[in-house]
Amino acid sequence: MCSRCGTVADGRPPTWTCSVENGTRHYFCDNCSRENLRAIEGRLDSTWW
């Protein structure tokens, strides 16, 4: 499940972005990853974006 929008992955393995924040893994769907690419590359926590 996407940590940002709640989208659930379909049957095949997703190509989602994984981020580790405070020791916890967060997965973001392709759409959320594209919308927040600069924040992800800047290593900003998802709470910021």
Distance bins in CASP14 RR format, pairs under 12 A and 6 or more apart:
PFRMAT RR
TARGET T0000
AUTHOR 0000-0000-0000
RMODE 2
METHOD distances of the structure
MODEL  1
1 7 1 0 0 1 0 0 0 0 0 0 0
1 8 1 0 1 0 0 0 0 0 0 0 0
1 9 1 0 0 1 0 0 0 0 0 0 0
1 10 0 0 0 0 0 1 0 0 0 0 0
1 14 0 0 0 0 0 1 0 0 0 0 0
1 16 0 0 0 0 1 0 0 0 0 0 0
1 25 0 0 0 0 0 1 0 0 0 0 0
1 26 0 0 0 0 0 1 0 0 0 0 0
1 27 1 0 0 1 0 0 0 0 0 0 0
1 28 0 0 0 0 0 1 0 0 0 0 0
1 29 0 0 0 0 1 0 0 0 0 0 0
1 32 0 0 0 0 0 1 0 0 0 0 0
2 8 1 0 0 1 0 0 0 0 0 0 0
2 9 0 0 0 0 1 0 0 0 0 0 0
2 14 0 0 0 0 1 0 0 0 0 0 0
2 16 1 0 0 1 0 0 0 0 0 0 0
2 17 0 0 0 0 1 0 0 0 0 0 0
2 18 0 0 0 0 0 1 0 0 0 0 0
2 19 0 0 0 0 0 1 0 0 0 0 0
2 26 0 0 0 0 1 0 0 0 0 0 0
2 27 1 0 0 1 0 0 0 0 0 0 0
2 28 1 0 1 0 0 0 0 0 0 0 0
2 29 1 0 1 0 0 0 0 0 0 0 0
2 30 0 0 0 0 1 0 0 0 0 0 0
2 31 0 0 0 0 1 0 0 0 0 0 0
2 32 1 0 1 0 0 0 0 0 0 0 0
2 33 0 0 0 0 1 0 0 0 0 0 0
2 35 0 0 0 0 0 1 0 0 0 0 0
2 36 0 0 0 0 0 1 0 0 0 0 0
2 46 0 0 0 0 0 1 0 0 0 0 0
3 16 0 0 0 0 1 0 0 0 0 0 0
3 17 0 0 0 0 1 0 0 0 0 0 0
3 18 0 0 0 0 1 0 0 0 0 0 0
3 19 0 0 0 0 1 0 0 0 0 0 0
3 20 0 0 0 0 0 1 0 0 0 0 0
3 21 0 0 0 0 1 0 0 0 0 0 0
3 24 0 0 0 0 1 0 0 0 0 0 0
3 25 0 0 0 0 1 0 0 0 0 0 0
3 26 1 0 1 0 0 0 0 0 0 0 0
3 27 1 0 1 0 0 0 0 0 0 0 0
3 28 1 0 0 1 0 0 0 0 0 0 0
3 29 0 0 0 0 1 0 0 0 0 0 0
3 32 0 0 0 0 1 0 0 0 0 0 0
3 33 0 0 0 0 0 1 0 0 0 0 0
3 36 0 0 0 0 0 1 0 0 0 0 0
3 45 0 0 0 0 0 1 0 0 0 0 0
3 46 1 0 0 1 0 0 0 0 0 0 0
3 47 0 0 0 0 0 1 0 0 0 0 0
3 49 0 0 0 0 0 1 0 0 0 0 0
4 16 0 0 0 0 0 1 0 0 0 0 0
4 17 0 0 0 0 0 1 0 0 0 0 0
4 19 0 0 0 0 0 1 0 0 0 0 0
4 26 0 0 0 0 1 0 0 0 0 0 0
4 27 0 0 0 0 1 0 0 0 0 0 0
4 28 1 0 1 0 0 0 0 0 0 0 0
4 29 1 0 0 1 0 0 0 0 0 0 0
4 30 0 0 0 0 0 1 0 0 0 0 0
4 31 0 0 0 0 1 0 0 0 0 0 0
4 32 1 0 1 0 0 0 0 0 0 0 0
4 33 0 0 0 0 1 0 0 0 0 0 0
4 34 0 0 0 0 0 1 0 0 0 0 0
4 35 0 0 0 0 1 0 0 0 0 0 0
4 36 1 0 0 1 0 0 0 0 0 0 0
4 39 0 0 0 0 0 1 0 0 0 0 0
4 40 0 0 0 0 0 1 0 0 0 0 0
4 45 0 0 0 0 0 1 0 0 0 0 0
4 46 1 0 0 1 0 0 0 0 0 0 0
4 47 0 0 0 0 0 1 0 0 0 0 0
4 49 0 0 0 0 1 0 0 0 0 0 0
5 16 0 0 0 0 0 1 0 0 0 0 0
5 27 0 0 0 0 0 1 0 0 0 0 0
5 28 0 0 0 0 1 0 0 0 0 0 0
5 29 1 0 0 1 0 0 0 0 0 0 0
5 30 0 0 0 0 0 1 0 0 0 0 0
5 31 1 0 0 1 0 0 0 0 0 0 0
5 32 1 0 1 0 0 0 0 0 0 0 0
5 33 0 0 0 0 0 1 0 0 0 0 0
5 34 0 0 0 0 0 1 0 0 0 0 0
5 35 0 0 0 0 1 0 0 0 0 0 0
5 36 0 0 0 0 0 1 0 0 0 0 0
5 46 0 0 0 0 0 1 0 0 0 0 0
6 16 0 0 0 0 0 1 0 0 0 0 0
6 26 0 0 0 0 0 1 0 0 0 0 0
6 27 0 0 0 0 1 0 0 0 0 0 0
6 28 0 0 0 0 1 0 0 0 0 0 0
6 29 1 0 0 1 0 0 0 0 0 0 0
6 31 0 0 0 0 0 1 0 0 0 0 0
6 32 0 0 0 0 1 0 0 0 0 0 0
7 14 0 0 0 0 1 0 0 0 0 0 0
7 16 0 0 0 0 1 0 0 0 0 0 0
7 27 0 0 0 0 1 0 0 0 0 0 0
7 28 0 0 0 0 1 0 0 0 0 0 0
7 29 1 0 1 0 0 0 0 0 0 0 0
7 30 0 0 0 0 1 0 0 0 0 0 0
7 31 1 0 0 1 0 0 0 0 0 0 0
7 32 1 0 0 1 0 0 0 0 0 0 0
7 33 0 0 0 0 0 1 0 0 0 0 0
8 14 0 0 0 0 1 0 0 0 0 0 0
8 16 0 0 0 0 0 1 0 0 0 0 0
8 27 0 0 0 0 0 1 0 0 0 0 0
8 29 0 0 0 0 1 0 0 0 0 0 0
9 15 0 0 0 0 1 0 0 0 0 0 0
9 16 1 0 0 1 0 0 0 0 0 0 0
9 27 0 0 0 0 1 0 0 0 0 0 0
9 28 0 0 0 0 0 1 0 0 0 0 0
9 29 1 0 0 1 0 0 0 0 0 0 0
9 30 0 0 0 0 0 1 0 0 0 0 0
10 16 0 0 0 0 0 1 0 0 0 0 0
10 29 0 0 0 0 0 1 0 0 0 0 0
13 27 0 0 0 0 0 1 0 0 0 0 0
14 27 1 0 0 1 0 0 0 0 0 0 0
14 28 0 0 0 0 1 0 0 0 0 0 0
14 29 1 0 0 1 0 0 0 0 0 0 0
14 30 0 0 0 0 1 0 0 0 0 0 0
14 31 0 0 0 0 0 1 0 0 0 0 0
14 32 0 0 0 0 0 1 0 0 0 0 0
14 33 0 0 0 0 0 1 0 0 0 0 0
15 27 0 0 0 0 0 1 0 0 0 0 0
15 28 0 0 0 0 0 1 0 0 0 0 0
15 29 0 0 0 0 1 0 0 0 0 0 0
15 30 1 0 0 1 0 0 0 0 0 0 0
15 31 0 0 0 0 0 1 0 0 0 0 0
15 33 0 0 0 0 1 0 0 0 0 0 0
15 34 0 0 0 0 0 1 0 0 0 0 0
16 25 0 0 0 0 0 1 0 0 0 0 0
16 26 0 0 0 0 1 0 0 0 0 0 0
16 27 1 0 1 0 0 0 0 0 0 0 0
16 28 1 0 1 0 0 0 0 0 0 0 0
16 29 1 0 1 0 0 0 0 0 0 0 0
16 30 1 0 0 1 0 0 0 0 0 0 0
16 31 0 0 0 0 0 1 0 0 0 0 0
16 32 0 0 0 0 1 0 0 0 0 0 0
16 33 1 0 0 1 0 0 0 0 0 0 0
16 34 0 0 0 0 0 1 0 0 0 0 0
16 40 0 0 0 0 0 1 0 0 0 0 0
17 25 0 0 0 0 0 1 0 0 0 0 0
17 26 0 0 0 0 1 0 0 0 0 0 0
17 27 1 0 0 1 0 0 0 0 0 0 0
17 28 1 0 1 0 0 0 0 0 0 0 0
17 29 0 0 0 0 1 0 0 0 0 0 0
17 30 0 0 0 0 1 0 0 0 0 0 0
17 31 0 0 0 0 0 1 0 0 0 0 0
17 32 1 0 0 1 0 0 0 0 0 0 0
17 33 1 0 1 0 0 0 0 0 0 0 0
17 34 0 0 0 0 1 0 0 0 0 0 0
17 35 0 0 0 0 0 1 0 0 0 0 0
17 36 0 0 0 0 1 0 0 0 0 0 0
17 37 0 0 0 0 1 0 0 0 0 0 0
17 39 0 0 0 0 0 1 0 0 0 0 0
17 40 1 0 0 1 0 0 0 0 0 0 0
17 41 0 0 0 0 0 1 0 0 0 0 0
17 46 0 0 0 0 0 1 0 0 0 0 0
18 24 0 0 0 0 0 1 0 0 0 0 0
18 25 1 0 1 0 0 0 0 0 0 0 0
18 26 1 0 0 1 0 0 0 0 0 0 0
18 27 1 0 1 0 0 0 0 0 0 0 0
18 28 1 0 0 1 0 0 0 0 0 0 0
18 29 0 0 0 0 0 1 0 0 0 0 0
18 33 0 0 0 0 1 0 0 0 0 0 0
18 40 0 0 0 0 0 1 0 0 0 0 0
18 46 0 0 0 0 0 1 0 0 0 0 0
19 25 1 0 0 1 0 0 0 0 0 0 0
19 26 1 0 1 0 0 0 0 0 0 0 0
19 27 1 0 0 1 0 0 0 0 0 0 0
19 28 1 0 0 1 0 0 0 0 0 0 0
19 32 0 0 0 0 0 1 0 0 0 0 0
19 33 0 0 0 0 1 0 0 0 0 0 0
19 36 0 0 0 0 0 1 0 0 0 0 0
19 39 0 0 0 0 0 1 0 0 0 0 0
19 40 1 0 0 1 0 0 0 0 0 0 0
19 41 0 0 0 0 0 1 0 0 0 0 0
19 42 0 0 0 0 0 1 0 0 0 0 0
19 43 0 0 0 0 1 0 0 0 0 0 0
19 44 0 0 0 0 1 0 0 0 0 0 0
19 45 0 0 0 0 1 0 0 0 0 0 0
19 46 1 0 0 1 0 0 0 0 0 0 0
19 47 0 0 0 0 0 1 0 0 0 0 0
19 48 0 0 0 0 0 1 0 0 0 0 0
19 49 0 0 0 0 0 1 0 0 0 0 0
20 26 1 0 0 1 0 0 0 0 0 0 0
20 27 0 0 0 0 0 1 0 0 0 0 0
20 43 0 0 0 0 0 1 0 0 0 0 0
20 45 0 0 0 0 0 1 0 0 0 0 0
20 46 0 0 0 0 0 1 0 0 0 0 0
21 27 0 0 0 0 0 1 0 0 0 0 0
21 28 0 0 0 0 0 1 0 0 0 0 0
21 40 0 0 0 0 0 1 0 0 0 0 0
21 43 0 0 0 0 1 0 0 0 0 0 0
21 44 0 0 0 0 1 0 0 0 0 0 0
21 45 1 0 1 0 0 0 0 0 0 0 0
21 46 1 0 0 1 0 0 0 0 0 0 0
21 47 0 0 0 0 1 0 0 0 0 0 0
21 48 0 0 0 0 0 1 0 0 0 0 0
21 49 0 0 0 0 0 1 0 0 0 0 0
22 45 1 0 0 1 0 0 0 0 0 0 0
22 46 0 0 0 0 0 1 0 0 0 0 0
22 47 0 0 0 0 1 0 0 0 0 0 0
23 45 0 0 0 0 0 1 0 0 0 0 0
24 45 0 0 0 0 0 1 0 0 0 0 0
24 46 0 0 0 0 0 1 0 0 0 0 0
24 47 0 0 0 0 0 1 0 0 0 0 0
25 46 0 0 0 0 0 1 0 0 0 0 0
26 32 0 0 0 0 0 1 0 0 0 0 0
26 33 0 0 0 0 0 1 0 0 0 0 0
26 36 0 0 0 0 0 1 0 0 0 0 0
26 40 0 0 0 0 0 1 0 0 0 0 0
26 45 0 0 0 0 1 0 0 0 0 0 0
26 46 1 0 1 0 0 0 0 0 0 0 0
26 47 0 0 0 0 0 1 0 0 0 0 0
26 49 0 0 0 0 0 1 0 0 0 0 0
27 33 0 0 0 0 1 0 0 0 0 0 0
27 46 0 0 0 0 0 1 0 0 0 0 0
28 34 0 0 0 0 1 0 0 0 0 0 0
28 35 0 0 0 0 1 0 0 0 0 0 0
28 36 1 0 0 1 0 0 0 0 0 0 0
28 37 0 0 0 0 0 1 0 0 0 0 0
28 39 0 0 0 0 0 1 0 0 0 0 0
28 40 1 0 0 1 0 0 0 0 0 0 0
28 46 1 0 0 1 0 0 0 0 0 0 0
28 49 0 0 0 0 0 1 0 0 0 0 0
29 35 0 0 0 0 1 0 0 0 0 0 0
29 36 0 0 0 0 0 1 0 0 0 0 0
30 36 0 0 0 0 0 1 0 0 0 0 0
30 37 0 0 0 0 0 1 0 0 0 0 0
31 37 0 0 0 0 0 1 0 0 0 0 0
32 39 0 0 0 0 0 1 0 0 0 0 0
32 40 0 0 0 0 1 0 0 0 0 0 0
32 46 0 0 0 0 1 0 0 0 0 0 0
32 49 0 0 0 0 1 0 0 0 0 0 0
33 39 0 0 0 0 0 1 0 0 0 0 0
33 40 1 0 0 1 0 0 0 0 0 0 0
33 41 0 0 0 0 0 1 0 0 0 0 0
33 46 0 0 0 0 0 1 0 0 0 0 0
33 49 0 0 0 0 0 1 0 0 0 0 0
34 40 0 0 0 0 1 0 0 0 0 0 0
34 41 0 0 0 0 0 1 0 0 0 0 0
35 46 0 0 0 0 0 1 0 0 0 0 0
35 49 0 0 0 0 1 0 0 0 0 0 0
36 42 0 0 0 0 0 1 0 0 0 0 0
36 43 0 0 0 0 0 1 0 0 0 0 0
36 44 0 0 0 0 1 0 0 0 0 0 0
36 45 0 0 0 0 0 1 0 0 0 0 0
36 46 1 0 0 1 0 0 0 0 0 0 0
36 47 0 0 0 0 0 1 0 0 0 0 0
36 48 0 0 0 0 1 0 0 0 0 0 0
36 49 1 0 1 0 0 0 0 0 0 0 0
37 44 0 0 0 0 0 1 0 0 0 0 0
37 49 0 0 0 0 1 0 0 0 0 0 0
38 44 0 0 0 0 1 0 0 0 0 0 0
38 48 0 0 0 0 0 1 0 0 0 0 0
38 49 0 0 0 0 1 0 0 0 0 0 0
39 45 0 0 0 0 1 0 0 0 0 0 0
39 46 0 0 0 0 1 0 0 0 0 0 0
39 47 0 0 0 0 0 1 0 0 0 0 0
39 48 1 0 0 1 0 0 0 0 0 0 0
39 49 1 1 0 0 0 0 0 0 0 0 0
40 46 0 0 0 0 1 0 0 0 0 0 0
40 48 0 0 0 0 0 1 0 0 0 0 0
40 49 1 0 0 1 0 0 0 0 0 0 0
41 49 0 0 0 0 0 1 0 0 0 0 0
42 48 0 0 0 0 1 0 0 0 0 0 0
42 49 0 0 0 0 1 0 0 0 0 0 0
43 49 0 0 0 0 0 1 0 0 0 0 0
END
